[in-house]
Amino acid sequence: MDDSDILARITALVDEERGLAGDDELPDERRHRRRELEAQLDQCWDLLRQRQAKREFGENPDDAQARSTDNVERYLQ
């Protein structure tokens, strides 16, 4: 997956998330989906940052690996 693929995935996830946004009284299923989308977005952004860091330090960005959503979600804690 290259940067443009990751950015396209981010765009698709954001579009779906926007469709769920603004409704504080979301049914449980939609609320759960929104949390999944947020986690997947964090994962995509993390992968993109990894790729950029590898490129900056002369490494192959294709060696970057997506980290688990559990791992990525713990960054803020």
PDB file of N, CA, C and O in Angstrom:
ATOM      1  N   MET A   1       0.846  -1.167   0.000  1.00  0.00           N
ATOM      2  CA  MET A   1       0.000   0.000   0.000  1.00  0.00           C
ATOM      3  C   MET A   1       0.896   1.235   0.000  1.00  0.00           C
ATOM      4  O   MET A   1       1.755   1.374   0.871  1.00  0.00           O
ATOM      5  N   ASP A   2       0.707   2.129  -0.961  1.00  0.00           N
ATOM      6  CA  ASP A   2       1.517   3.338  -1.003  1.00  0.00           C
ATOM      7  C   ASP A   2       0.755   4.512  -0.375  1.00  0.00           C
ATOM      8  O   ASP A   2      -0.391   4.362   0.048  1.00  0.00           O
ATOM      9  N   ASP A   3       1.395   5.662  -0.321  1.00  0.00           N
ATOM     10  CA  ASP A   3       0.800   6.825   0.341  1.00  0.00           C
ATOM     11  C   ASP A   3      -0.552   7.192  -0.263  1.00  0.00           C
ATOM     12  O   ASP A   3      -1.488   7.509   0.472  1.00  0.00           O
ATOM     13  N   SER A   4      -0.668   7.153  -1.572  1.00  0.00           N
ATOM     14  CA  SER A   4      -1.941   7.526  -2.199  1.00  0.00           C
ATOM     15  C   SER A   4      -3.049   6.542  -1.834  1.00  0.00           C
ATOM     16  O   SER A   4      -4.201   6.944  -1.677  1.00  0.00           O
ATOM     17  N   ASP A   5      -2.718   5.265  -1.699  1.00  0.00           N
ATOM     18  CA  ASP A   5      -3.712   4.272  -1.270  1.00  0.00           C
ATOM     19  C   ASP A   5      -4.162   4.555   0.168  1.00  0.00           C
ATOM     20  O   ASP A   5      -5.348   4.466   0.484  1.00  0.00           O
ATOM     21  N   ILE A   6      -3.214   4.891   1.020  1.00  0.00           N
ATOM     22  CA  ILE A   6      -3.531   5.187   2.419  1.00  0.00           C
ATOM     23  C   ILE A   6      -4.405   6.434   2.498  1.00  0.00           C
ATOM     24  O   ILE A   6      -5.389   6.461   3.237  1.00  0.00           O
ATOM     25  N   LEU A   7      -4.045   7.464   1.737  1.00  0.00           N
ATOM     26  CA  LEU A   7      -4.831   8.697   1.744  1.00  0.00           C
ATOM     27  C   LEU A   7      -6.240   8.465   1.194  1.00  0.00           C
ATOM     28  O   LEU A   7      -7.201   9.056   1.685  1.00  0.00           O
ATOM     29  N   ALA A   8      -6.364   7.614   0.185  1.00  0.00           N
ATOM     30  CA  ALA A   8      -7.694   7.277  -0.343  1.00  0.00           C
ATOM     31  C   ALA A   8      -8.521   6.546   0.713  1.00  0.00           C
ATOM     32  O   ALA A   8      -9.721   6.786   0.844  1.00  0.00           O
ATOM     33  N   ARG A   9      -7.880   5.660   1.458  1.00  0.00           N
ATOM     34  CA  ARG A   9      -8.568   4.941   2.543  1.00  0.00           C
ATOM     35  C   ARG A   9      -9.001   5.920   3.632  1.00  0.00           C
ATOM     36  O   ARG A   9     -10.110   5.816   4.156  1.00  0.00           O
ATOM     37  N   ILE A  10      -8.130   6.871   3.972  1.00  0.00           N
ATOM     38  CA  ILE A  10      -8.469   7.885   4.969  1.00  0.00           C
ATOM     39  C   ILE A  10      -9.681   8.684   4.506  1.00  0.00           C
ATOM     40  O   ILE A  10     -10.602   8.922   5.288  1.00  0.00           O
ATOM     41  N   THR A  11      -9.689   9.095   3.255  1.00  0.00           N
ATOM     42  CA  THR A  11     -10.811   9.865   2.706  1.00  0.00           C
ATOM     43  C   THR A  11     -12.112   9.079   2.806  1.00  0.00           C
ATOM     44  O   THR A  11     -13.142   9.629   3.194  1.00  0.00           O
ATOM     45  N   ALA A  12     -12.068   7.794   2.457  1.00  0.00           N
ATOM     46  CA  ALA A  12     -13.268   6.959   2.523  1.00  0.00           C
ATOM     47  C   ALA A  12     -13.762   6.817   3.967  1.00  0.00           C
ATOM     48  O   ALA A  12     -14.964   6.882   4.225  1.00  0.00           O
ATOM     49  N   LEU A  13     -12.836   6.626   4.898  1.00  0.00           N
ATOM     50  CA  LEU A  13     -13.214   6.490   6.308  1.00  0.00           C
ATOM     51  C   LEU A  13     -13.801   7.793   6.848  1.00  0.00           C
ATOM     52  O   LEU A  13     -14.790   7.772   7.580  1.00  0.00           O
ATOM     53  N   VAL A  14     -13.194   8.927   6.489  1.00  0.00           N
ATOM     54  CA  VAL A  14     -13.694  10.228   6.928  1.00  0.00           C
ATOM     55  C   VAL A  14     -15.089  10.472   6.373  1.00  0.00           C
ATOM     56  O   VAL A  14     -15.966  10.958   7.086  1.00  0.00           O
ATOM     57  N   ASP A  15     -15.298  10.139   5.111  1.00  0.00           N
ATOM     58  CA  ASP A  15     -16.623  10.314   4.506  1.00  0.00           C
ATOM     59  C   ASP A  15     -17.673   9.500   5.256  1.00  0.00           C
ATOM     60  O   ASP A  15     -18.765   9.993   5.541  1.00  0.00           O
ATOM     61  N   GLU A  16     -17.336   8.258   5.572  1.00  0.00           N
ATOM     62  CA  GLU A  16     -18.283   7.420   6.314  1.00  0.00           C
ATOM     63  C   GLU A  16     -18.510   7.984   7.715  1.00  0.00           C
ATOM     64  O   GLU A  16     -19.640   8.011   8.202  1.00  0.00           O
ATOM     65  N   GLU A  17     -17.438   8.432   8.358  1.00  0.00           N
ATOM     66  CA  GLU A  17     -17.553   8.987   9.711  1.00  0.00           C
ATOM     67  C   GLU A  17     -18.428  10.237   9.705  1.00  0.00           C
ATOM     68  O   GLU A  17     -19.241  10.430  10.609  1.00  0.00           O
ATOM     69  N   ARG A  18     -18.270  11.070   8.708  1.00  0.00           N
ATOM     70  CA  ARG A  18     -19.102  12.283   8.606  1.00  0.00           C
ATOM     71  C   ARG A  18     -20.575  11.940   8.475  1.00  0.00           C
ATOM     72  O   ARG A  18     -21.437  12.673   8.962  1.00  0.00           O
ATOM     73  N   GLY A  19     -20.862  10.821   7.815  1.00  0.00           N
ATOM     74  CA  GLY A  19     -22.248  10.376   7.695  1.00  0.00           C
ATOM     75  C   GLY A  19     -22.851  10.003   9.034  1.00  0.00           C
ATOM     76  O   GLY A  19     -24.072  10.018   9.192  1.00  0.00           O
ATOM     77  N   LEU A  20     -22.016   9.670   9.992  1.00  0.00           N
ATOM     78  CA  LEU A  20     -22.487   9.294  11.326  1.00  0.00           C
ATOM     79  C   LEU A  20     -22.374  10.445  12.323  1.00  0.00           C
ATOM     80  O   LEU A  20     -22.935  10.372  13.417  1.00  0.00           O
ATOM     81  N   ALA A  21     -21.663  11.494  11.963  1.00  0.00           N
ATOM     82  CA  ALA A  21     -21.373  12.596  12.890  1.00  0.00           C
ATOM     83  C   ALA A  21     -22.601  13.477  13.115  1.00  0.00           C
ATOM     84  O   ALA A  21     -23.536  13.501  12.314  1.00  0.00           O
ATOM     85  N   GLY A  22     -22.561  14.195  14.230  1.00  0.00           N
ATOM     86  CA  GLY A  22     -23.590  15.178  14.514  1.00  0.00           C
ATOM     87  C   GLY A  22     -24.829  14.634  15.196  1.00  0.00           C
ATOM     88  O   GLY A  22     -25.730  15.397  15.544  1.00  0.00           O
ATOM     89  N   ASP A  23     -24.885  13.347  15.389  1.00  0.00           N
ATOM     90  CA  ASP A  23     -26.054  12.753  16.038  1.00  0.00           C
ATOM     91  C   ASP A  23     -25.613  12.169  17.370  1.00  0.00           C
ATOM     92  O   ASP A  23     -25.071  11.065  17.425  1.00  0.00           O
ATOM     93  N   ASP A  24     -25.847  12.916  18.446  1.00  0.00           N
ATOM     94  CA  ASP A  24     -25.423  12.470  19.774  1.00  0.00           C
ATOM     95  C   ASP A  24     -26.224  11.274  20.268  1.00  0.00           C
ATOM     96  O   ASP A  24     -25.803  10.587  21.199  1.00  0.00           O
ATOM     97  N   GLU A  25     -27.341  11.028  19.670  1.00  0.00           N
ATOM     98  CA  GLU A  25     -28.210   9.921  20.090  1.00  0.00           C
ATOM     99  C   GLU A  25     -28.122   8.757  19.094  1.00  0.00           C
ATOM    100  O   GLU A  25     -29.137   8.200  18.677  1.00  0.00           O
ATOM    101  N   LEU A  26     -26.902   8.409  18.729  1.00  0.00           N
ATOM    102  CA  LEU A  26     -26.707   7.312  17.786  1.00  0.00           C
ATOM    103  C   LEU A  26     -27.127   5.987  18.414  1.00  0.00           C
ATOM    104  O   LEU A  26     -26.875   5.751  19.595  1.00  0.00           O
ATOM    105  N   PRO A  27     -27.762   5.130  17.634  1.00  0.00           N
ATOM    106  CA  PRO A  27     -28.020   3.779  18.131  1.00  0.00           C
ATOM    107  C   PRO A  27     -26.684   3.079  18.410  1.00  0.00           C
ATOM    108  O   PRO A  27     -25.653   3.445  17.845  1.00  0.00           O
ATOM    109  N   ASP A  28     -26.715   2.087  19.274  1.00  0.00           N
ATOM    110  CA  ASP A  28     -25.485   1.398  19.675  1.00  0.00           C
ATOM    111  C   ASP A  28     -24.673   0.904  18.484  1.00  0.00           C
ATOM    112  O   ASP A  28     -23.448   1.021  18.481  1.00  0.00           O
ATOM    113  N   GLU A  29     -25.332   0.361  17.487  1.00  0.00           N
ATOM    114  CA  GLU A  29     -24.629  -0.172  16.311  1.00  0.00           C
ATOM    115  C   GLU A  29     -23.863   0.924  15.581  1.00  0.00           C
ATOM    116  O   GLU A  29     -22.711   0.730  15.192  1.00  0.00           O
ATOM    117  N   ARG A  30     -24.499   2.065  15.396  1.00  0.00           N
ATOM    118  CA  ARG A  30     -23.844   3.178  14.701  1.00  0.00           C
ATOM    119  C   ARG A  30     -22.740   3.778  15.564  1.00  0.00           C
ATOM    120  O   ARG A  30     -21.702   4.183  15.038  1.00  0.00           O
ATOM    121  N   ARG A  31     -22.941   3.843  16.864  1.00  0.00           N
ATOM    122  CA  ARG A  31     -21.913   4.355  17.774  1.00  0.00           C
ATOM    123  C   ARG A  31     -20.685   3.442  17.741  1.00  0.00           C
ATOM    124  O   ARG A  31     -19.547   3.910  17.727  1.00  0.00           O
ATOM    125  N   HIS A  32     -20.942   2.132  17.730  1.00  0.00           N
ATOM    126  CA  HIS A  32     -19.846   1.158  17.647  1.00  0.00           C
ATOM    127  C   HIS A  32     -19.089   1.333  16.327  1.00  0.00           C
ATOM    128  O   HIS A  32     -17.859   1.310  16.305  1.00  0.00           O
ATOM    129  N   ARG A  33     -19.823   1.506  15.240  1.00  0.00           N
ATOM    130  CA  ARG A  33     -19.180   1.695  13.933  1.00  0.00           C
ATOM    131  C   ARG A  33     -18.342   2.969  13.928  1.00  0.00           C
ATOM    132  O   ARG A  33     -17.260   3.001  13.340  1.00  0.00           O
ATOM    133  N   ARG A  34     -18.832   4.007  14.573  1.00  0.00           N
ATOM    134  CA  ARG A  34     -18.074   5.260  14.630  1.00  0.00           C
ATOM    135  C   ARG A  34     -16.754   5.069  15.380  1.00  0.00           C
ATOM    136  O   ARG A  34     -15.725   5.600  14.962  1.00  0.00           O
ATOM    137  N   ARG A  35     -16.776   4.322  16.472  1.00  0.00           N
ATOM    138  CA  ARG A  35     -15.537   4.031  17.205  1.00  0.00           C
ATOM    139  C   ARG A  35     -14.577   3.212  16.349  1.00  0.00           C
ATOM    140  O   ARG A  35     -13.367   3.436  16.376  1.00  0.00           O
ATOM    141  N   GLU A  36     -15.122   2.259  15.586  1.00  0.00           N
ATOM    142  CA  GLU A  36     -14.275   1.473  14.682  1.00  0.00           C
ATOM    143  C   GLU A  36     -13.622   2.369  13.642  1.00  0.00           C
ATOM    144  O   GLU A  36     -12.432   2.235  13.356  1.00  0.00           O
ATOM    145  N   LEU A  37     -14.395   3.275  13.082  1.00  0.00           N
ATOM    146  CA  LEU A  37     -13.861   4.196  12.072  1.00  0.00           C
ATOM    147  C   LEU A  37     -12.747   5.056  12.654  1.00  0.00           C
ATOM    148  O   LEU A  37     -11.714   5.253  12.013  1.00  0.00           O
ATOM    149  N   GLU A  38     -12.950   5.566  13.861  1.00  0.00           N
ATOM    150  CA  GLU A  38     -11.926   6.386  14.508  1.00  0.00           C
ATOM    151  C   GLU A  38     -10.640   5.590  14.710  1.00  0.00           C
ATOM    152  O   GLU A  38      -9.547   6.110  14.485  1.00  0.00           O
ATOM    153  N   ALA A  39     -10.764   4.338  15.130  1.00  0.00           N
ATOM    154  CA  ALA A  39      -9.591   3.488  15.346  1.00  0.00           C
ATOM    155  C   ALA A  39      -8.882   3.203  14.015  1.00  0.00           C
ATOM    156  O   ALA A  39      -7.653   3.228  13.949  1.00  0.00           O
ATOM    157  N   GLN A  40      -9.649   2.935  12.968  1.00  0.00           N
ATOM    158  CA  GLN A  40      -9.050   2.658  11.662  1.00  0.00           C
ATOM    159  C   GLN A  40      -8.366   3.901  11.109  1.00  0.00           C
ATOM    160  O   GLN A  40      -7.315   3.799  10.475  1.00  0.00           O
ATOM    161  N   LEU A  41      -8.946   5.063  11.341  1.00  0.00           N
ATOM    162  CA  LEU A  41      -8.305   6.314  10.917  1.00  0.00           C
ATOM    163  C   LEU A  41      -6.976   6.512  11.639  1.00  0.00           C
ATOM    164  O   LEU A  41      -5.976   6.877  11.021  1.00  0.00           O
ATOM    165  N   ASP A  42      -6.970   6.275  12.929  1.00  0.00           N
ATOM    166  CA  ASP A  42      -5.718   6.391  13.686  1.00  0.00           C
ATOM    167  C   ASP A  42      -4.670   5.438  13.135  1.00  0.00           C
ATOM    168  O   ASP A  42      -3.494   5.789  13.033  1.00  0.00           O
ATOM    169  N   GLN A  43      -5.092   4.247  12.784  1.00  0.00           N
ATOM    170  CA  GLN A  43      -4.179   3.237  12.238  1.00  0.00           C
ATOM    171  C   GLN A  43      -3.616   3.699  10.893  1.00  0.00           C
ATOM    172  O   GLN A  43      -2.421   3.551  10.640  1.00  0.00           O
ATOM    173  N   CYS A  44      -4.454   4.247  10.044  1.00  0.00           N
ATOM    174  CA  CYS A  44      -3.998   4.735   8.734  1.00  0.00           C
ATOM    175  C   CYS A  44      -3.030   5.900   8.887  1.00  0.00           C
ATOM    176  O   CYS A  44      -1.998   5.943   8.216  1.00  0.00           O
ATOM    177  N   TRP A  45      -3.357   6.852   9.771  1.00  0.00           N
ATOM    178  CA  TRP A  45      -2.469   7.991   9.981  1.00  0.00           C
ATOM    179  C   TRP A  45      -1.124   7.525  10.528  1.00  0.00           C
ATOM    180  O   TRP A  45      -0.078   8.043  10.139  1.00  0.00           O
ATOM    181  N   ASP A  46      -1.154   6.547  11.431  1.00  0.00           N
ATOM    182  CA  ASP A  46       0.092   6.012  11.984  1.00  0.00           C
ATOM    183  C   ASP A  46       0.945   5.385  10.886  1.00  0.00           C
ATOM    184  O   ASP A  46       2.156   5.602  10.839  1.00  0.00           O
ATOM    185  N   LEU A  47       0.326   4.619  10.015  1.00  0.00           N
ATOM    186  CA  LEU A  47       1.064   3.986   8.923  1.00  0.00           C
ATOM    187  C   LEU A  47       1.657   5.040   7.990  1.00  0.00           C
ATOM    188  O   LEU A  47       2.799   4.912   7.548  1.00  0.00           O
ATOM    189  N   LEU A  48       0.890   6.065   7.698  1.00  0.00           N
ATOM    190  CA  LEU A  48       1.391   7.137   6.839  1.00  0.00           C
ATOM    191  C   LEU A  48       2.585   7.844   7.483  1.00  0.00           C
ATOM    192  O   LEU A  48       3.565   8.154   6.805  1.00  0.00           O
ATOM    193  N   ARG A  49       2.502   8.099   8.797  1.00  0.00           N
ATOM    194  CA  ARG A  49       3.627   8.728   9.503  1.00  0.00           C
ATOM    195  C   ARG A  49       4.861   7.827   9.506  1.00  0.00           C
ATOM    196  O   ARG A  49       5.986   8.303   9.351  1.00  0.00           O
ATOM    197  N   GLN A  50       4.645   6.528   9.684  1.00  0.00           N
ATOM    198  CA  GLN A  50       5.770   5.583   9.640  1.00  0.00           C
ATOM    199  C   GLN A  50       6.459   5.650   8.283  1.00  0.00           C
ATOM    200  O   GLN A  50       7.686   5.700   8.197  1.00  0.00           O
ATOM    201  N   ARG A  51       5.643   5.651   7.213  1.00  0.00           N
ATOM    202  CA  ARG A  51       6.196   5.693   5.864  1.00  0.00           C
ATOM    203  C   ARG A  51       7.008   6.974   5.650  1.00  0.00           C
ATOM    204  O   ARG A  51       8.094   6.943   5.070  1.00  0.00           O
ATOM    205  N   GLN A  52       6.467   8.097   6.126  1.00  0.00           N
ATOM    206  CA  GLN A  52       7.168   9.367   5.966  1.00  0.00           C
ATOM    207  C   GLN A  52       8.478   9.370   6.752  1.00  0.00           C
ATOM    208  O   GLN A  52       9.486   9.881   6.264  1.00  0.00           O
ATOM    209  N   ALA A  53       8.476   8.811   7.948  1.00  0.00           N
ATOM    210  CA  ALA A  53       9.693   8.752   8.762  1.00  0.00           C
ATOM    211  C   ALA A  53      10.742   7.873   8.090  1.00  0.00           C
ATOM    212  O   ALA A  53      11.919   8.229   8.054  1.00  0.00           O
ATOM    213  N   LYS A  54      10.326   6.741   7.564  1.00  0.00           N
ATOM    214  CA  LYS A  54      11.284   5.864   6.877  1.00  0.00           C
ATOM    215  C   LYS A  54      11.888   6.584   5.679  1.00  0.00           C
ATOM    216  O   LYS A  54      13.096   6.516   5.452  1.00  0.00           O
ATOM    217  N   ARG A  55      11.065   7.260   4.929  1.00  0.00           N
ATOM    218  CA  ARG A  55      11.554   8.003   3.769  1.00  0.00           C
ATOM    219  C   ARG A  55      12.549   9.080   4.204  1.00  0.00           C
ATOM    220  O   ARG A  55      13.591   9.258   3.573  1.00  0.00           O
ATOM    221  N   GLU A  56      12.226   9.793   5.279  1.00  0.00           N
ATOM    222  CA  GLU A  56      13.081  10.866   5.775  1.00  0.00           C
ATOM    223  C   GLU A  56      14.455  10.356   6.184  1.00  0.00           C
ATOM    224  O   GLU A  56      15.453  11.059   6.021  1.00  0.00           O
ATOM    225  N   PHE A  57      14.513   9.138   6.714  1.00  0.00           N
ATOM    226  CA  PHE A  57      15.783   8.586   7.181  1.00  0.00           C
ATOM    227  C   PHE A  57      16.420   7.620   6.185  1.00  0.00           C
ATOM    228  O   PHE A  57      17.279   6.817   6.550  1.00  0.00           O
ATOM    229  N   GLY A  58      15.990   7.704   4.918  1.00  0.00           N
ATOM    230  CA  GLY A  58      16.619   6.938   3.860  1.00  0.00           C
ATOM    231  C   GLY A  58      16.264   5.465   3.844  1.00  0.00           C
ATOM    232  O   GLY A  58      16.951   4.666   3.207  1.00  0.00           O
ATOM    233  N   GLU A  59      15.210   5.104   4.530  1.00  0.00           N
ATOM    234  CA  GLU A  59      14.768   3.709   4.538  1.00  0.00           C
ATOM    235  C   GLU A  59      13.637   3.522   3.532  1.00  0.00           C
ATOM    236  O   GLU A  59      13.087   4.496   3.017  1.00  0.00           O
ATOM    237  N   ASN A  60      13.300   2.290   3.262  1.00  0.00           N
ATOM    238  CA  ASN A  60      12.231   1.973   2.326  1.00  0.00           C
ATOM    239  C   ASN A  60      10.874   2.128   3.014  1.00  0.00           C
ATOM    240  O   ASN A  60      10.590   1.414   3.976  1.00  0.00           O
ATOM    241  N   PRO A  61      10.028   3.055   2.533  1.00  0.00           N
ATOM    242  CA  PRO A  61       8.721   3.247   3.169  1.00  0.00           C
ATOM    243  C   PRO A  61       7.818   2.014   3.060  1.00  0.00           C
ATOM    244  O   PRO A  61       6.894   1.841   3.855  1.00  0.00           O
ATOM    245  N   ASP A  62       8.094   1.163   2.071  1.00  0.00           N
ATOM    246  CA  ASP A  62       7.289  -0.054   1.917  1.00  0.00           C
ATOM    247  C   ASP A  62       7.536  -1.061   3.038  1.00  0.00           C
ATOM    248  O   ASP A  62       6.795  -2.034   3.177  1.00  0.00           O
ATOM    249  N   ASP A  63       8.572  -0.829   3.832  1.00  0.00           N
ATOM    250  CA  ASP A  63       8.838  -1.702   4.976  1.00  0.00           C
ATOM    251  C   ASP A  63       7.963  -1.363   6.183  1.00  0.00           C
ATOM    252  O   ASP A  63       7.932  -2.118   7.154  1.00  0.00           O
ATOM    253  N   ALA A  64       7.256  -0.237   6.129  1.00  0.00           N
ATOM    254  CA  ALA A  64       6.369   0.145   7.229  1.00  0.00           C
ATOM    255  C   ALA A  64       5.225  -0.855   7.317  1.00  0.00           C
ATOM    256  O   ALA A  64       4.714  -1.330   6.303  1.00  0.00           O
ATOM    257  N   GLN A  65       4.841  -1.159   8.529  1.00  0.00           N
ATOM    258  CA  GLN A  65       3.774  -2.124   8.773  1.00  0.00           C
ATOM    259  C   GLN A  65       2.659  -1.469   9.584  1.00  0.00           C
ATOM    260  O   GLN A  65       2.920  -0.714  10.521  1.00  0.00           O
ATOM    261  N   ALA A  66       1.427  -1.764   9.216  1.00  0.00           N
ATOM    262  CA  ALA A  66       0.293  -1.269   9.999  1.00  0.00           C
ATOM    263  C   ALA A  66       0.342  -1.909  11.375  1.00  0.00           C
ATOM    264  O   ALA A  66       0.499  -3.123  11.509  1.00  0.00           O
ATOM    265  N   ARG A  67       0.206  -1.076  12.387  1.00  0.00           N
ATOM    266  CA  ARG A  67       0.163  -1.580  13.758  1.00  0.00           C
ATOM    267  C   ARG A  67      -1.288  -1.874  14.121  1.00  0.00           C
ATOM    268  O   ARG A  67      -2.215  -1.335  13.515  1.00  0.00           O
ATOM    269  N   SER A  68      -1.467  -2.718  15.099  1.00  0.00           N
ATOM    270  CA  SER A  68      -2.824  -3.068  15.513  1.00  0.00           C
ATOM    271  C   SER A  68      -3.549  -1.823  16.025  1.00  0.00           C
ATOM    272  O   SER A  68      -2.921  -0.891  16.527  1.00  0.00           O
ATOM    273  N   THR A  69      -4.858  -1.820  15.895  1.00  0.00           N
ATOM    274  CA  THR A  69      -5.629  -0.683  16.393  1.00  0.00           C
ATOM    275  C   THR A  69      -5.474  -0.560  17.908  1.00  0.00           C
ATOM    276  O   THR A  69      -5.473   0.551  18.439  1.00  0.00           O
ATOM    277  N   ASP A  70      -5.345  -1.679  18.603  1.00  0.00           N
ATOM    278  CA  ASP A  70      -5.124  -1.622  20.053  1.00  0.00           C
ATOM    279  C   ASP A  70      -3.840  -0.859  20.375  1.00  0.00           C
ATOM    280  O   ASP A  70      -3.814  -0.026  21.281  1.00  0.00           O
ATOM    281  N   ASN A  71      -2.792  -1.146  19.635  1.00  0.00           N
ATOM    282  CA  ASN A  71      -1.506  -0.481  19.846  1.00  0.00           C
ATOM    283  C   ASN A  71      -1.626   1.016  19.551  1.00  0.00           C
ATOM    284  O   ASN A  71      -1.196   1.848  20.350  1.00  0.00           O
ATOM    285  N   VAL A  72      -2.198   1.342  18.430  1.00  0.00           N
ATOM    286  CA  VAL A  72      -2.314   2.742  18.003  1.00  0.00           C
ATOM    287  C   VAL A  72      -3.216   3.525  18.947  1.00  0.00           C
ATOM    288  O   VAL A  72      -2.940   4.689  19.236  1.00  0.00           O
ATOM    289  N   GLU A  73      -4.277   2.913  19.426  1.00  0.00           N
ATOM    290  CA  GLU A  73      -5.209   3.595  20.314  1.00  0.00           C
ATOM    291  C   GLU A  73      -4.588   3.916  21.665  1.00  0.00           C
ATOM    292  O   GLU A  73      -5.025   4.859  22.325  1.00  0.00           O
ATOM    293  N   ARG A  74      -3.596   3.173  22.089  1.00  0.00           N
ATOM    294  CA  ARG A  74      -2.949   3.410  23.382  1.00  0.00           C
ATOM    295  C   ARG A  74      -2.007   4.597  23.365  1.00  0.00           C
ATOM    296  O   ARG A  74      -1.545   5.020  24.425  1.00  0.00           O
ATOM    297  N   TYR A  75      -1.703   5.155  22.186  1.00  0.00           N
ATOM    298  CA  TYR A  75      -0.791   6.292  22.108  1.00  0.00           C
ATOM    299  C   TYR A  75      -1.291   7.476  22.921  1.00  0.00           C
ATOM    300  O   TYR A  75      -0.491   8.232  23.473  1.00  0.00           O
ATOM    301  N   LEU A  76      -2.597   7.642  23.000  1.00  0.00           N
ATOM    302  CA  LEU A  76      -3.156   8.795  23.685  1.00  0.00           C
ATOM    303  C   LEU A  76      -3.326   8.593  25.179  1.00  0.00           C
ATOM    304  O   LEU A  76      -3.637   9.541  25.901  1.00  0.00           O
ATOM    305  N   GLN A  77      -3.130   7.394  25.643  1.00  0.00           N
ATOM    306  CA  GLN A  77      -3.350   7.112  27.060  1.00  0.00           C
ATOM    307  C   GLN A  77      -2.107   7.281  27.866  1.00  0.00           C
ATOM    308  O   GLN A  77      -2.127   7.080  29.080  1.00  0.00           O
TER     309      GLN A  77
END
